[in-house]
Amino acid sequence: MPLPPPESLMRPPNLAVFAWLRGKSAHSDPAGALRRATEVLPDVDDFTPDGARFAYYVVFRAGVVFAFVEGMRGVTLRLPQARVDALAARGATRLRELGDEWVFLALYETGGFDDELAALAREAHAFAPAPVESPALARDWHPQPGATPGQIEQLLAALPFAPPSAWIAFLRLSNGGEGELSIEPGWFQLWDIASVLEQWNDREDRDAFPDRLFFGGDGGLESFAFDVGGAPPWPVVTIDPVAGPESERVVAPDFEGFARAIGSR
């Protein structure tokens, strides 16, 4: 039976990666190429849920995934956006579902990146966070079990718009949870889908805060919501429901930006 990802990896910014990889397989050739390119680097570890059955393969540093393999054609790395832009201009494929820093590099074909893989893997390793010496500086996220397909379907059916895909990916791996937040108010409690729908279906709240989809709080007075009044991507805002709409302030341009603040100080 496939192993679940280690709890130490189930934190931002890895959640979207594992949601993307769920159920995917990897061929031993690109997995072996990535292993050889990274095994000589310091502070590196790897994980596969089921190596005997060719499941996906990830490589991480300080608890943050910076490379993975799924499928049989190549390797995906997390690199600075300027580097991704340069590689994309040469035929690499951006993996926008995971953000602007992820790029797929084809191997074993004309124009492939076989000869550059070791150097690019070093760049991805250097771009990953350095190992932390103090537990107080480590990413701190305490997830609940991920949402089931049925729960996701229930959420999508209840909303009259398509919610942010990054948030859905987050819920698939952490349907609720809490942890540090590097922006104000400093702590984030992610609501599970049942709580999101309960708030959404509350007519008084909908009337008081139109075009706001609440999805969490700080454990105190403030709540987090998407401002769905305009075109996506939708900004993340905080609101004090007692103080009313005048208390609203934007804390992130979208959920991807917000997720980068989750689990760190």
N, C-alpha and C positions, 0 to 999 in steps of 0.2 A: 504494500500500500504506500502511495507517495507520502513523503513527510511534509508537514506544513513548514513554512519559513520560520526560522528561529525568532523567538519573541524579540530578541535584541535588534532584529532588522525590521520589525513591524512598526515603523515610525516614519514620519516625513524625513527626507523626500522620497523614501522607498515605496510608499504605499501605492502610488500610481504605477510604478514599475511592476510590482507583484500582481496588481490587478490586470495589467496588460499581459503578463506572462501566464496567468492562470490557465491551466489545461494545455499549454503549448509544449511542444517537444523540441529537442535539439539533436542534430546529427553529431556524431562523435568527431568528425573531421574539424569543423570550425570550433567546437568546444575544446578540442585538443590544441588547436592553434592559439586560442586565447589563453589557455592554461600555460603553454610554453612561453607566451609573451609576457605573462604577469608573474609567474612563479619566482622569477629572479628579483622582483621588486620588494621593498621592505613593507612590513605592516599590512600584508595582503592576506585575505582569506577568501574561500569560495563556498558555494552551496549549490546543490542540485537536489530536488525532491526525490529523485529516483534515477540514479545513474545507470542502473541495469536496464531500465526501459527508455533510456535516451530522453529524459525530461529536460526542461530548460536548465541553463547553467549561468550563474551569476558570480561576479567577482566584486569584492567590496573592501573598503578601507575605513577604519574607524566607524564601522557600522553603517556606512553609506555606500550603496551600490554605484559603481562607476563604469561597469561593463557587463554585457550579458550576451548570450547566444540563444536564439530560438530559430527553428528551421534548419535548413541545410546549406544556405548560400553565403553566410557571412557573420559578422560580428557587429554589435551595436555599442557605441561608446558615448560617454558624457564628456563633452569638451566645451571650452569657451565659445561663445556664440560666433565670434569673429573667425575662429578656426572652423566651426561648422559651416559658415558661409563659404569659406574658401574650398572646403572639401565638396560641398554641394555643387559648386561651380565646375568641379571636375567629375561629377557623376555620382557622388554619394547621395544617399536619400535621407532627408530630414524625417525624424520621427516626431511630428508635431503633436501627436497624441500625448506625449510625455513632456513636451516643452521644447523650447528653442535650443537647448543645449545637447540634445540627443541626435545622433547621426548613425545611420546604418552603412557599413562598409562591406561591399560585396567582395568575395574571395573566389578563387578558382575560375576566373573568367577573364577575357580580354578587357584590359582597363581596370582590373581588380586591384585591391590594396594589399595584396599578400606581402610584398616586400617592405611595406611601410607599417605593417601592423605592430611590430615591436616598438617602434618609435612613437606611434600614435597612442599605444597603450601606456607608455611612460608619461605622455602628456596628460592622459585621462587620470592616471594615478596622481600626478602632481596637482591636478585641478581638484581632486577630491580633498575633503578636509584632512588636516593632519591629525594623528592620534591625540586624544585628549588625556591629560594626566590626572585631572581632577574630575570625579564623578559629578560635581556640581556644574561642570561646563558641558557635560554630555547632553545629547538630545534626550528629552524627557517626554515621552508620550505613552499613555496607558490605554491601549485599545480594548474595545469590546469585540466579540466575534463579528466577522463580516456579515453583511446583509445577504440574504438568500436571493436567488433569482426571482422568487415570488414576491418578496418584499420590494425589490427594485421595480418590478412590473406594477405593483400597487401604487408606488410613488409616481411613476411616469403616467399612469392612467388618471391619477387624481389632479395633476397639474395641467393647466391649459397652455403650457409652453414647454419647450425642451429645456430642462435644467442644465447647468454647467456639467460637461462631461467629466471634468477633473473632480468635481464633488461626488459624482456618481461612482467614479473609480475609487475614491477615498472610502465611500460607504461600503463598497464591496468587500473591503478588507478591514474596516473599522466602523461598524454600525453603532456609533457612540464611542465615547472615550474622553479623556481629558489630559491636559499637560501644559507645560510652559508655553508662553507666547512671547516672542521677542519684540512685539509692538504692544502699545497700550490696548487693553488694560492688564496685560502680563500673564493672563491665564485663560485657557480656552476649554470649554466643555462642549464637545460635539454632541448634538442631539441625535438619537436614533430615529429611524424613519417614522415610527409610530408617533413620536413626539412632534416631529415636523408636520405630519398630517393633522394631528390634533390642533396645533396652532393655526395651520392653514384653513381648517374647516370652522374655526371660531369666527362667526360673523362679526362680533363686536371688534375683535382685533383687526380683522380685514378692513372694517370701516375706519378704525382709528389710524391704521398704518397701511394705506392703499399702496399697491405695487411693491410690497415688501414680503419676501419669503424668508422667514426666520429659520435658522438652522443651528443655533447654539447660544451659549451664554458664557459669562465669566464666573459663575457661581455666586454672583452678587446681584447688583442692580442692572448691569448692562447685558443686552442681548445682541447677537450677531445676525445680520440679515443680508440677503441679496437685494439690491435696488433693481427690480425688474421693469422699471417704468420706461426704459429706453431700449435701444438695440444692444444685443450682447456684443462683447463680453460685459457682464454686469459687475459693477463694483461691490465690494463688501463694506458694509457700514455697521457701526455700533449705534444702538438706541437704548436710552433709558425709558422703558415703557411708562414709568411713573411720571417722569418729567415731560414726556410727550415727544411729538415729531421734531420739536425745536432742538432736542438734544442730539439729533443724528449727526454723525460725522463719518467721513470716508476713511477707512483704514488700509484698504488695498484696492488696486485697480480691477482685480478679478480674483477668482479662487486660486489660480495657480500662484499668484503673488502672495496671497494670504497663506497658502500651504507652506511656503518657504519659511514663514515665521513660526509655524507650529512646531512645538517640541524643542525650542531653544530659547535662551534668554537674550 
